[in-house]
Amino acid sequence: MARLLSVNVGLPRNVPWHGRTVRTGVWKHPVEGPRTVRRLNIDGDGQGDLAGHGGEQRAVLVYQIDSYRYWQEYFGRDDFGYGQFGENFTVEGLPDDEVCIGDRYRIGTAVFEVTQPRVTCYRVGLRMGEPRMAALLVAHHRPGFYFRVITEGRVTAGDEIVKVSEGPEAITVTEIDALLYLPGHQRDDLERVQRIPALSPGWKASLQTLIDQGGAGKETAGGNPALNTAAQGPPPAWPGFRPMRVARIATESRDIFSLTLAAHPAQPLPVPLPGQFLTLRLHPGSQRSPLIRSYSLSGPPDASRYRITVKHEPHGRASGYLLEHVREGDLLDVAAPRGTFTLAPGEGPVLLVSGGVGVTPELAMLHALAAERSPREVWWLHGARNGAERAFAEETRTLLDRLPRARAHVCYSAPLPDDRPGRDYAAKGRLSAARFAELGVPTEAEAYLCGPPSFLHDMLGGLVEYGLEPGRIRTETFGTEPPVTPGVTATTEPAGPPHPPQGPPGPGPSVSFARSGVSANWDPKHLSLLELAEACDVPVRWTCRTGICHTCETGLLSGEVAYSPEPVDPPAEGNALTCCSVPRGEVVLDL
């Protein structure tokens, strides 16, 4: 007979961790007597990070006493108390390899439904004093699971747990946990999962991504695109950097210019996906360390040459070096095309929205659509200051003229006297979200946004408010991406720009963070590349810190890494998991 052994609750609190403060509700303690379970929570309970825990689909976390015994023996510990694993219900019975998604149970006067396994999170390791814990829960097939509350009611330790119905497809918690986090994502199993109504929307969407990426009847491979978009798309066409010759330099506007690059020696190049970027390694004579920068490909799909476009910033070291010192015929070190902000195939409307130099990856998409004379409805919305600062105006018009169902709307915020309304631009003022309704942009469009951070924020919010599904909107960020550091509370002083770590340089090889424009020598006092990035104030993204969730997966532009611990599911070819890797030599990361 399955039985509820303990009801555990705890409100979020601040906990010191690695010199920072974490807001977490993982510390749970048993309570006496009956407790009311409501749709979102148990009375007296709370979560510190509602993005990863809590909510209707994750109202109650369940863990089994049998797993307690397993971990006590594994770690040689005898200090576990109820709530040790952050769970609300400690239960006798209900093993992960028997409980199925969609199963329903009555406990006391409440009814519950199984929705998903536990979310991998570093905070269970924080509670256990074992940093590897998130990875161990998955690798040892003992994650625990969440309940959704079907009928609110009261529960008491000692209550019998009665199964009232079985979920369809009979997929256990252990099986679905492995399906997402471990290698070997079989398409048949992924499709069965989509037929389970009780599965939480987040897990269903992640597993659908594996179906979309895997192809009909094939096992998916090459990283885990369900956990990180960095694993989507083909692997890089060549490792590290190779020399390419500057075939042409062209001025596109007052402060924007393009470089056309050809293979050296001459040979066919892999055709990039429209929207990808190139990373350059530059060697200014006065600079001890190379400058590493990434620039979007702006030209047509081509196997003979690549065109990148650069905005010359007033104090930009790399853009200034390219503008002032690089000439046609020079050789540059270039990494293979990368990036997942790419034009997806389809038949529906395409919405290309850009601001300023953000036009570059979207121009490559427009080239691809025009090259095939696409019958798709194509919307081109662009904002610039004026004609002197707008790049590719004539090229854009020529491409749009080749598309039978193209519509364009260009806004100038400060047009010059010789800028012609109705010809050079459609409206005076900034391109704003209000334009979507005025123009009648179709809400079923696949949208691509690129531009300055404030522009992206306004456009993204505007499109969602207008009616586009967030999953249909893709964005590209120049520079660093927003950090993901769940539960870490904000400091009183914002972090400054990325910089080498404080103190003397480390004795190891150079580690370069391409998007942040900073390099540092490796120091073994850091346990991982992630820790070195944090010491440099490089914006980072992580959740588990043990190689399970893949949130930290990023492009490995050059070099090799070693893993400790070894991830249970390796990253995609050409990528690295920074949370559990160290450099084997000089490396360049897309961070």
C-alpha positions as CSV (number, residue, x, y, z in Angstrom):
1,M,0.0,0.0,0.0
2,A,1.4,3.4,-1.0
3,R,1.4,5.9,1.9
4,L,2.1,9.6,2.5
5,L,4.9,9.6,5.1
6,S,5.4,13.3,5.5
7,V,4.1,16.7,4.3
8,N,6.9,19.2,4.0
9,V,6.7,22.9,3.4
10,G,9.0,25.9,3.4
11,L,9.0,29.5,2.4
12,P,11.7,31.0,0.2
13,R,14.7,32.4,2.0
14,N,18.1,33.9,1.1
15,V,21.1,31.5,1.2
16,P,24.8,32.5,0.8
17,W,26.4,30.6,-2.1
18,H,29.8,31.2,-3.9
19,G,29.9,34.8,-2.7
20,R,26.4,35.5,-3.9
21,T,22.9,35.2,-2.5
22,V,20.4,32.6,-3.8
23,R,16.7,33.0,-3.2
24,T,15.3,29.4,-2.8
25,G,12.5,27.4,-1.2
26,V,14.3,24.1,-1.4
27,W,14.6,23.9,2.4
28,K,11.4,22.0,3.4
29,H,10.4,20.8,6.9
30,P,7.7,18.3,8.0
31,V,4.5,19.7,9.5
32,E,2.1,18.0,11.9
33,G,-1.6,17.5,11.3
34,P,-3.7,18.2,8.2
35,R,-2.7,20.7,5.5
36,T,-4.8,22.2,2.8
37,V,-3.5,21.6,-0.8
38,R,-4.6,24.3,-3.2
39,R,-4.3,24.6,-7.0
40,L,-0.9,26.3,-6.8
41,N,0.6,25.2,-3.5
42,I,0.3,23.7,-0.1
43,D,-0.6,26.1,2.7
44,G,2.7,27.4,4.2
45,D,4.8,26.5,1.2
46,G,6.5,28.6,-1.5
47,Q,9.1,28.6,-4.3
48,G,11.9,31.1,-4.8
49,D,12.0,30.8,-8.6
50,L,8.7,30.5,-10.2
51,A,10.2,30.3,-13.7
52,G,11.6,26.8,-12.9
53,H,9.4,25.6,-10.0
54,G,5.9,25.9,-8.8
55,G,2.8,26.9,-10.8
56,E,-0.2,24.7,-11.7
57,Q,1.9,22.0,-13.4
58,R,4.4,21.8,-10.6
59,A,2.3,22.4,-7.5
60,V,3.6,19.5,-5.4
61,L,6.9,17.7,-5.6
62,V,7.0,14.1,-4.7
63,Y,10.0,11.9,-3.6
64,Q,10.2,8.3,-2.4
65,I,11.6,6.9,0.8
66,D,13.1,4.1,-1.2
67,S,15.3,6.7,-3.0
68,Y,16.2,8.1,0.4
69,R,17.6,4.7,1.3
70,Y,19.4,4.5,-2.0
71,W,21.2,7.8,-1.6
72,Q,22.0,7.2,2.0
73,E,23.9,4.1,1.0
74,Y,25.4,5.8,-2.1
75,F,26.8,8.7,-0.1
76,G,27.4,6.8,3.2
77,R,25.3,9.3,5.1
78,D,22.7,8.9,7.8
79,D,21.6,12.5,8.3
80,F,18.6,12.7,6.0
81,G,15.4,14.0,7.3
82,Y,12.0,14.4,5.5
83,G,12.1,17.2,3.0
84,Q,15.9,16.6,2.4
85,F,15.4,16.5,-1.4
86,G,13.2,19.6,-1.5
87,E,10.0,17.5,-1.8
88,N,6.6,18.4,-0.5
89,F,5.4,14.8,-0.2
90,T,7.7,12.1,1.1
91,V,6.0,8.8,0.1
92,E,6.2,5.1,0.6
93,G,5.8,3.5,-2.8
94,L,5.1,5.3,-6.1
95,P,8.6,4.5,-7.6
96,D,9.6,6.6,-10.6
97,D,9.9,3.5,-12.8
98,E,6.3,2.5,-12.1
99,V,4.4,5.8,-11.8
100,C,3.3,7.1,-15.3
101,I,2.6,10.6,-16.6
102,G,-1.2,11.2,-16.3
103,D,-1.7,8.8,-13.4
104,R,-4.2,10.2,-10.8
105,Y,-4.1,9.5,-7.1
106,R,-6.3,10.4,-4.1
107,I,-4.6,11.4,-0.9
108,G,-6.8,12.5,1.9
109,T,-9.6,14.5,0.3
110,A,-7.4,15.8,-2.5
111,V,-6.9,14.3,-6.0
112,F,-3.6,14.7,-7.9
113,E,-2.3,14.1,-11.4
114,V,1.3,13.3,-12.4
115,T,2.6,16.0,-14.9
116,Q,6.4,15.7,-15.3
117,P,9.7,14.7,-13.6
118,R,11.6,17.0,-11.3
119,V,13.3,19.9,-13.0
120,T,17.1,19.6,-13.0
121,C,18.4,22.4,-10.7
122,Y,21.5,23.2,-8.8
123,R,19.5,24.1,-5.7
124,V,18.9,20.5,-4.7
125,G,22.7,20.1,-4.7
126,L,22.9,23.3,-2.5
127,R,20.4,21.7,-0.1
128,M,22.3,18.4,-0.1
129,G,25.8,19.8,0.1
130,E,26.5,17.8,-3.1
131,P,27.1,19.9,-6.3
132,R,26.6,16.9,-8.5
133,M,23.2,16.1,-7.2
134,A,21.2,17.4,-10.2
135,A,23.2,15.1,-12.5
136,L,23.0,12.1,-10.2
137,L,19.2,12.3,-10.0
138,V,19.0,11.9,-13.8
139,A,21.9,9.5,-14.2
140,H,20.6,7.1,-11.5
141,H,17.0,7.3,-12.7
142,R,15.6,8.7,-9.5
143,P,14.3,12.2,-10.3
144,G,11.0,12.3,-8.4
145,F,8.0,14.0,-10.0
146,Y,5.4,16.7,-9.8
147,F,1.7,16.6,-9.1
148,R,-1.0,18.9,-10.5
149,V,-3.9,19.4,-8.1
150,I,-7.1,18.2,-9.7
151,T,-9.3,18.5,-6.5
152,E,-8.2,20.8,-3.7
153,G,-8.4,19.2,-0.3
154,R,-6.6,18.3,3.0
155,V,-3.8,15.8,3.4
156,T,-2.1,14.4,6.5
157,A,1.0,12.3,7.0
158,G,-0.1,8.7,7.2
159,D,-2.8,9.0,4.6
160,E,-3.2,6.1,2.1
161,I,-2.4,6.9,-1.5
162,V,-5.0,5.4,-3.8
163,K,-4.6,5.3,-7.6
164,V,-7.9,6.4,-9.2
165,S,-7.0,6.3,-12.9
166,E,-4.1,5.5,-15.2
167,G,-2.5,7.8,-17.7
168,P,-2.6,7.0,-21.4
169,E,0.5,5.5,-23.2
170,A,1.9,4.1,-19.9
171,I,5.1,6.2,-20.0
172,T,6.8,6.2,-16.6
173,V,8.5,9.1,-14.9
174,T,11.9,7.4,-15.4
175,E,11.3,6.9,-19.1
176,I,10.2,10.4,-19.9
177,D,13.1,11.9,-17.8
178,A,15.6,9.8,-19.8
179,L,13.8,10.7,-23.1
180,L,14.6,14.4,-22.5
181,Y,17.9,14.3,-20.7
182,L,19.7,11.2,-21.9
183,P,21.0,10.2,-25.3
184,G,18.9,8.1,-27.7
185,H,15.7,10.1,-28.3
186,Q,13.6,7.6,-30.3
187,R,11.0,9.2,-32.5
188,D,8.3,6.6,-31.7
189,D,8.5,7.3,-28.0
190,L,8.6,11.1,-28.6
191,E,5.4,10.8,-30.6
192,R,3.7,8.7,-27.9
193,V,4.5,11.4,-25.4
194,Q,2.6,14.0,-27.4
195,R,-0.6,12.0,-26.9
196,I,-0.5,12.4,-23.1
197,P,-2.8,15.3,-22.2
198,A,-1.5,15.6,-18.6
199,L,2.2,16.2,-19.6
200,S,3.1,19.7,-18.8
201,P,3.3,22.1,-21.7
202,G,7.0,22.9,-21.2
203,W,8.0,19.3,-21.4
204,K,5.7,18.6,-24.3
205,A,7.2,21.6,-26.3
206,S,10.8,20.4,-25.5
207,L,10.1,16.9,-26.7
208,Q,8.3,18.2,-29.8
209,T,11.5,20.0,-30.7
210,L,13.3,16.7,-30.7
211,I,10.7,15.4,-33.2
212,D,11.1,18.5,-35.4
213,Q,14.9,18.2,-35.4
214,G,15.2,14.4,-35.7
215,G,13.5,13.8,-39.1
216,A,11.0,11.1,-40.0
217,G,11.9,7.7,-38.6
218,K,15.3,8.7,-37.4
219,E,17.0,8.8,-34.0
220,T,18.0,12.4,-33.2
221,A,21.7,13.0,-32.7
222,G,24.3,15.7,-32.3
223,G,23.5,17.3,-28.9
224,N,20.1,18.0,-27.5
225,P,18.1,20.8,-29.3
226,A,15.2,20.4,-26.9
227,L,17.4,21.9,-24.1
228,N,19.3,24.6,-26.0
229,T,18.9,26.2,-29.4
230,A,22.7,26.1,-29.7
231,A,22.3,22.4,-30.6
232,Q,20.0,23.1,-33.5
233,G,21.3,23.3,-37.0
234,P,24.2,21.6,-38.7
235,P,27.7,21.4,-37.1
236,P,30.3,24.0,-38.2
237,A,31.8,23.2,-41.6
238,W,35.4,23.4,-40.3
239,P,37.1,23.4,-36.9
240,G,38.7,26.6,-35.5
241,F,39.9,29.3,-37.8
242,R,41.1,29.2,-41.4
243,P,42.6,32.0,-43.6
244,M,40.2,33.7,-46.1
245,R,41.1,36.4,-48.6
246,V,39.4,39.8,-48.6
247,A,38.0,40.0,-52.1
248,R,36.1,43.2,-51.8
249,I,35.4,46.1,-49.5
250,A,32.3,48.2,-50.0
251,T,30.8,51.2,-48.2
252,E,27.1,50.6,-47.4
253,S,26.2,53.8,-45.5
254,R,27.8,56.5,-43.4
255,D,29.1,54.1,-40.8
256,I,28.5,50.6,-42.2
257,F,30.8,48.7,-44.6
258,S,31.0,45.2,-46.0
259,L,33.8,42.7,-46.5
260,T,33.5,40.0,-49.1
261,L,35.7,37.0,-48.2
262,A,36.9,34.2,-50.5
263,A,38.5,30.8,-49.7
264,H,42.3,30.8,-49.6
265,P,43.5,28.8,-51.5
266,A,40.5,29.1,-53.9
267,Q,38.0,26.2,-53.4
268,P,34.3,25.8,-52.9
269,L,32.9,26.9,-49.6
270,P,30.0,25.4,-47.6
271,V,26.8,27.4,-48.3
272,P,25.8,29.1,-45.1
273,L,22.2,29.2,-43.8
274,P,20.6,32.6,-44.2
275,G,20.9,34.4,-40.9
276,Q,24.2,32.9,-39.7
277,F,27.4,34.8,-38.8
278,L,31.1,34.5,-39.1
279,T,33.7,35.0,-36.3
280,L,37.0,36.8,-37.2
281,R,40.3,36.6,-35.3
282,L,42.1,39.9,-35.8
283,H,45.8,40.6,-35.0
284,P,46.4,44.4,-34.6
285,G,50.1,45.0,-34.3
286,S,49.8,47.0,-31.1
287,Q,47.6,44.4,-29.4
288,R,49.1,41.5,-27.4
289,S,46.0,39.3,-27.6
290,P,44.0,38.9,-30.8
291,L,40.6,40.6,-31.2
292,I,37.8,38.2,-31.8
293,R,34.5,39.5,-33.1
294,S,31.4,38.0,-34.9
295,Y,29.6,39.6,-37.8
296,S,26.4,38.6,-39.6
297,L,26.5,37.3,-43.1
298,S,24.5,39.7,-45.3
299,G,24.9,38.3,-48.8
300,P,23.2,35.7,-50.9
301,P,23.7,31.9,-50.3
302,D,27.0,31.4,-52.1
303,A,29.6,28.6,-52.3
304,S,32.3,30.9,-53.7
305,R,32.4,33.8,-51.2
306,Y,30.9,35.2,-48.0
307,R,29.9,38.8,-47.3
308,I,29.9,40.2,-43.8
309,T,28.7,43.6,-42.8
310,V,30.3,45.7,-40.0
311,K,29.1,48.9,-38.3
312,H,32.0,51.1,-37.4
313,E,31.5,52.2,-33.7
314,P,33.3,55.4,-32.6
315,H,35.6,53.5,-30.2
316,G,35.3,50.0,-31.7
317,R,38.7,48.4,-31.7
318,A,37.8,45.6,-34.1
319,S,35.6,47.7,-36.5
320,G,38.2,50.4,-36.5
321,Y,41.0,48.0,-37.3
322,L,39.0,46.5,-40.2
323,L,38.1,49.9,-41.6
324,E,41.6,51.5,-41.2
325,H,44.0,48.7,-41.8
326,V,42.4,45.8,-43.8
327,R,42.7,46.0,-47.5
328,E,41.5,43.9,-50.5
329,G,43.9,40.9,-50.9
330,D,44.6,40.7,-47.1
331,L,44.1,37.4,-45.3
332,L,41.9,37.1,-42.2
333,D,41.4,34.2,-39.8
334,V,37.7,33.1,-40.1
335,A,35.7,30.5,-38.2
336,A,32.9,28.6,-40.0
337,P,29.4,30.0,-40.3
338,R,27.4,29.5,-37.1
339,G,24.2,30.6,-35.5
340,T,20.6,29.4,-35.1
341,F,18.9,32.6,-36.1
342,T,18.2,31.2,-39.5
343,L,15.3,31.2,-41.9
344,A,13.1,28.2,-41.3
345,P,11.4,26.4,-44.3
346,G,7.7,26.8,-44.6
347,E,4.8,28.1,-46.6
348,G,3.3,30.7,-44.3
349,P,4.0,34.5,-44.1
350,V,7.5,35.7,-43.2
351,L,7.9,38.9,-41.2
352,L,11.4,40.4,-41.2
353,V,11.8,43.3,-38.7
354,S,15.1,45.1,-38.3
355,G,16.5,48.3,-36.9
356,G,19.8,49.9,-38.0
357,V,22.6,47.4,-38.7
358,G,20.2,44.7,-37.6
359,V,19.3,44.5,-41.2
360,T,22.3,42.3,-42.0
361,P,21.1,38.8,-41.1
362,E,17.6,39.5,-42.4
363,L,19.1,40.7,-45.7
364,A,20.6,37.3,-46.1
365,M,17.2,35.8,-45.5
366,L,15.7,38.1,-48.1
367,H,18.4,37.1,-50.6
368,A,17.4,33.4,-50.0
369,L,13.7,34.1,-50.5
370,A,14.4,36.1,-53.7
371,A,16.7,33.5,-55.1
372,E,14.0,30.9,-55.1
373,R,11.3,33.4,-56.1
374,S,9.4,32.3,-53.0
375,P,5.6,32.5,-53.3
376,R,5.4,33.1,-49.5
377,E,4.0,36.4,-48.2
378,V,7.0,38.4,-47.2
379,W,6.8,41.5,-44.9
380,W,9.9,43.7,-44.7
381,L,9.8,46.3,-41.8
382,H,12.9,48.4,-41.2
383,G,13.8,51.4,-39.1
384,A,16.8,53.7,-39.7
385,R,17.8,57.2,-38.8
386,N,17.9,58.5,-42.4
387,G,19.1,57.7,-45.8
388,A,22.7,58.4,-45.0
389,E,22.7,55.8,-42.2
390,R,20.5,53.2,-43.9
391,A,22.4,50.4,-45.5
392,F,21.4,48.3,-48.6
393,A,18.4,50.5,-49.6
394,E,18.7,49.7,-53.4
395,E,19.7,46.1,-52.9
396,T,16.7,45.6,-50.7
397,R,14.3,47.1,-53.2
398,T,15.7,44.9,-56.0
399,L,15.2,41.8,-53.9
400,L,11.6,42.7,-52.9
401,D,10.7,43.4,-56.5
402,R,11.5,39.7,-57.2
403,L,9.0,38.4,-54.7
404,P,5.4,38.3,-55.9
405,R,3.9,38.8,-52.5
406,A,6.3,41.2,-50.8
407,R,5.3,44.2,-48.7
408,A,7.8,46.8,-47.3
409,H,7.5,49.5,-44.7
410,V,10.6,51.7,-43.9
411,C,10.6,54.3,-41.2
412,Y,13.2,57.2,-40.8
413,S,13.4,58.7,-37.4
414,A,15.2,61.8,-38.6
415,P,15.0,62.0,-42.4
416,L,17.4,64.4,-44.3
417,P,16.1,67.0,-46.7
418,D,16.9,64.9,-49.7
419,D,15.3,61.8,-48.3
420,R,12.1,61.3,-50.4
421,P,8.9,60.2,-48.6
422,G,7.1,57.5,-50.4
423,R,10.3,56.4,-52.2
424,D,13.1,56.3,-49.7
425,Y,10.9,55.8,-46.7
426,A,7.2,55.2,-45.9
427,A,6.8,57.1,-42.6
428,K,8.6,59.5,-40.4
429,G,9.3,58.4,-36.8
430,R,10.6,55.3,-35.2
431,L,9.4,51.9,-36.2
432,S,7.1,51.0,-33.4
433,A,4.8,48.1,-32.4
434,A,1.8,50.2,-33.4
435,R,2.7,49.7,-37.0
436,F,1.7,46.0,-36.9
437,A,-2.0,46.7,-36.6
438,E,-1.9,49.7,-39.0
439,L,-0.3,47.6,-41.7
440,G,-2.4,44.4,-41.1
441,V,0.6,42.1,-40.4
442,P,-0.7,38.5,-40.4
443,T,-0.7,37.0,-36.9
444,E,0.2,33.6,-38.3
445,A,3.6,34.9,-39.6
446,E,7.0,33.5,-38.7
447,A,8.7,36.6,-37.3
448,Y,12.5,37.4,-37.3
449,L,13.7,40.4,-35.2
450,C,17.2,41.9,-35.2
451,G,18.4,45.3,-33.9
452,P,19.5,47.1,-30.7
453,P,18.4,45.6,-27.3
454,S,15.7,48.3,-26.7
455,F,14.4,47.8,-30.3
456,L,14.1,44.0,-29.7
457,H,12.4,44.5,-26.4
458,D,9.7,46.8,-27.9
459,M,9.2,44.7,-31.1
460,L,9.0,41.4,-29.2
461,G,6.5,42.7,-26.7
462,G,4.5,44.4,-29.4
463,L,4.3,41.3,-31.6
464,V,3.1,39.2,-28.7
465,E,0.5,41.8,-27.6
466,Y,-0.6,42.0,-31.3
467,G,-1.3,38.3,-31.3
468,L,1.7,36.4,-32.6
469,E,2.6,33.2,-30.7
470,P,5.9,33.7,-28.8
471,G,7.1,30.4,-30.4
472,R,6.8,32.0,-33.8
473,I,9.1,34.9,-33.0
474,R,12.9,34.6,-33.3
475,T,15.4,37.2,-32.2
476,E,19.1,37.8,-32.8
477,T,21.2,39.8,-30.4
478,F,24.4,41.5,-31.3
479,G,26.9,41.2,-28.4
480,T,26.2,39.2,-25.3
481,E,22.9,37.5,-24.6
482,P,20.9,38.1,-21.4
483,P,22.2,36.1,-18.5
484,V,20.3,33.1,-17.0
485,T,21.3,32.7,-13.3
486,P,18.2,31.2,-11.6
487,G,17.6,32.2,-8.1
488,V,20.6,34.4,-7.8
489,T,19.5,37.8,-6.4
490,A,20.5,41.0,-7.9
491,T,23.5,42.8,-6.4
492,T,23.2,46.4,-5.3
493,E,25.8,47.4,-7.9
494,P,25.3,46.3,-11.5
495,A,28.2,44.4,-13.0
496,G,30.5,46.4,-15.2
497,P,31.7,45.5,-18.7
498,P,33.5,42.1,-19.0
499,H,37.1,42.2,-17.9
500,P,40.0,39.9,-17.1
501,P,39.8,38.4,-13.6
502,Q,41.3,40.3,-10.7
503,G,44.8,39.5,-9.7
504,P,47.7,38.2,-11.7
505,P,47.1,36.2,-14.9
506,G,46.6,32.5,-14.6
507,P,49.4,30.1,-15.8
508,G,47.2,28.3,-18.3
509,P,46.2,28.9,-22.0
510,S,44.2,31.8,-23.3
511,V,40.4,31.6,-23.1
512,S,38.6,34.2,-25.2
513,F,34.9,35.1,-24.9
514,A,34.1,36.3,-28.4
515,R,30.8,38.2,-27.8
516,S,32.2,39.9,-24.7
517,G,35.5,40.9,-26.3
518,V,37.6,39.8,-23.4
519,S,40.4,37.2,-23.0
520,A,42.0,35.7,-19.9
521,N,44.6,33.1,-19.1
522,W,43.2,29.9,-17.6
523,D,43.7,29.5,-13.8
524,P,43.1,26.0,-12.3
525,K,41.6,27.7,-9.2
526,H,38.4,27.9,-11.4
527,L,36.6,24.6,-11.5
528,S,35.1,25.2,-15.0
529,L,35.0,27.6,-17.9
530,L,31.7,28.8,-16.5
531,E,33.5,29.9,-13.3
532,L,36.2,31.7,-15.3
533,A,33.5,33.5,-17.3
534,E,31.8,34.6,-14.1
535,A,35.1,35.9,-12.8
536,C,35.3,38.0,-15.9
537,D,31.7,39.3,-15.5
538,V,30.8,37.7,-18.8
539,P,27.0,37.2,-19.0
540,V,26.4,33.5,-18.5
541,R,23.5,31.1,-18.7
542,W,23.2,28.0,-16.5
543,T,20.7,26.1,-14.4
544,C,22.2,22.8,-13.1
545,R,26.0,23.4,-13.2
546,T,26.6,19.7,-13.7
547,G,26.2,19.1,-17.4
548,I,22.5,17.9,-17.5
549,C,20.3,20.8,-18.4
550,H,22.5,22.2,-21.3
551,T,21.5,25.7,-20.5
552,C,25.2,26.6,-20.6
553,E,25.9,25.0,-24.0
554,T,27.6,27.5,-26.2
555,G,29.6,27.6,-29.4
556,L,33.2,26.3,-29.2
557,L,34.6,28.5,-31.9
558,S,38.2,27.2,-31.5
559,G,40.1,24.7,-29.4
560,E,39.2,21.7,-27.3
561,V,37.9,21.1,-23.8
562,A,37.9,18.3,-21.3
563,Y,35.0,17.4,-19.1
564,S,34.7,16.7,-15.4
565,P,32.2,15.3,-14.7
566,E,31.6,13.8,-18.1
567,P,28.1,15.0,-19.3
568,V,25.5,12.2,-19.6
569,D,24.5,13.7,-23.0
570,P,27.3,15.4,-24.9
571,P,26.8,18.8,-26.5
572,A,26.4,19.2,-30.2
573,E,29.5,19.0,-32.4
574,G,31.3,22.3,-32.2
575,N,29.8,23.3,-28.9
576,A,30.8,23.0,-25.2
577,L,29.1,22.7,-21.9
578,T,30.9,25.4,-20.0
579,C,29.6,24.4,-16.5
580,C,31.7,21.2,-16.4
581,S,34.6,21.7,-18.9
582,V,38.1,23.1,-18.7
583,P,40.4,24.1,-21.7
584,R,42.9,21.7,-23.2
585,G,44.6,24.5,-24.9
586,E,43.7,27.9,-26.2
587,V,39.9,28.1,-26.7
588,V,37.4,30.7,-28.1
589,L,33.8,30.6,-26.8
590,D,30.8,32.2,-28.3
591,L,30.0,34.1,-25.1
